[in-house]
Every structure is written in C-alpha cells, then in structure tokens.
Amino acid sequence: MFNTISNQVFYTLGLYDIWNMLDNQQKETLTEAINIGIDEGIKQFANQMEFKLKRNDYKGGWDECDIHFLLKFLKREVAELEKSISFGNKSDVIKEAADVANFAMMIADISREEKLR
C-alpha cells in the first residue's frame, strides 16, 4: 500500500492534486518507484510521524498557526525528548523524536507557504 513518503513527495512538489486523481494501481506503482533507494529507517520514522499526526487530526491543521507558537511547542517537545533519552526508554524516544520532527516540519511548511504569499 502507498505510504507517507509518497504523499510527502507529491505534496512537496506541489502535485498533491494529481496524486489524489490517481487510481490505487497508479499510486502503488509510483510508491514502489519512490521507495527505491529510501533507507528503511527513514521510511519507518516517516510512518511514525504520520501516525502521530493522524492521532491528532481532531485538533485541526497548522496552516493558520503562528510560527512562534509552533516554535514554543517544538521546544517543549525537545524537552520531552531529552527526558525520554535520560530515562532510556527507546519506545518513548522514537515517539518524542517524531513529535519534534513534526513540529519542525510544520514550521518549515508555514515558512514555505509564507514565502509564496
């Protein structure tokens, strides 16, 4: 089945509308092509990021968030990651690292959008 990385590639390239018009077989074929050469660790981490985002879908998106608001939450997540590392809980470290990455991605996304406006 298609994965987060395929969606992210099309979104980043500004082709998300095209992705949504493809049938499942076309998406599967493109996903296989995109995944060639992508490190398994990156795929797993991207899937963890997507899992965390989907779990918080009910909160709405970040499109209207102030970049400083997002930065404040990024710093909180970094503190939580540091705490998880100090306790040595690998499962929590992965989850918190995904939170940090998600907030960094949101900041980058807002910045990219602001540059286009």
N, C-alpha and C positions, 0 to 999 in steps of 0.2 A: 504494500500500500504506500501511497505517497506520504512524504514526511514534511516536517517543519522546514528543513533546509530548502526543499523545492519551493515551498511557499515563500520563504525569505528571499530566495534568489529572484523570483518573479516580482516580488514587492519592491526589492531594492532597485531593480532595473526599471521600475515603473510600468511593469507589464502584468500587474495583478488582474486587471480586467480580462486580459487574454487568457490567463490561467483559469479563470472562472468559466470561460466559454468552452474549454476543452472537455472532451468526454473522459471517462475513467481510464480507458485504454491509452489515450494520448498522454494523460497525466502520469500513468505508470511508466510509460516509455521514457518520458522526459526525466522523471525521477531517477530512473536507473542511470541515465546518461549523466545527470548532475552528480549523483553519488559516486561515480567512478573517481577514485583518487582522493576522496574526502576521508580523512582519518576517522576511525571508528569512535575515538574519544570525543571528537568534535560533534559527531552525529548524536552520541549519547547525551552530551551536555546540551546541545540544542534542543533535544527532546525533553530534557529536564526543564529547560527554560520555558518551553511551550506548555508543559504540564502545569508549571507554577502560574503562568499567565492565564490559562484556561480555568484554573481553580479560582481565580479572582475576577473572572469575567463579569460577575454581578456588580462589581464596583464601577464599571464603565471603562472607557479608554483613557489615554493620556494626552490626546490631541489638544485639549484645552488647558492642560496643566502648565503652570509657570515653571520655567527651568530651574529656578532657585528652590521651589517646592520639591521638585524631583531630586535635586542635589541633596536636600536635607534628608530625604528618605534613603538615598544612596549611602550617605554617611552612617545612618542608623544600621543599614544592612551590613556595612563593612564592620561595624562594631559587633554585630551578631555573628558574623563570620569569624572574627577574631576570637570571640568567646567559644565558638564551636571547635575551632582549632586548638585552643588551650585545653579543652576537655577531651580532645582526641576522639570525638565521635565522628567517624568518617561519613556516615549517612547524613548527619546534620551539616557537615562541612559542604557536601555536594549540594544540598538544598539551599544553604545560605549563599554559596557561590553563585548559584543560579539566580537568586534574588538580586545579588549585586550586579550580575551581568544584565538582568532585565532592566534595572533602573538606569544603568549606563546606556543600554540600547535605547530606552525611552528618551534620555537626554540627547543622544545622537540624532534620533528621529525628529524630535522637536527642533533641534538646531538645523537639520537639513531642510525641514519644512519652512522654518523662518527665513532661511536664505533664499528660498524660492519665491517668497511673498514679496 
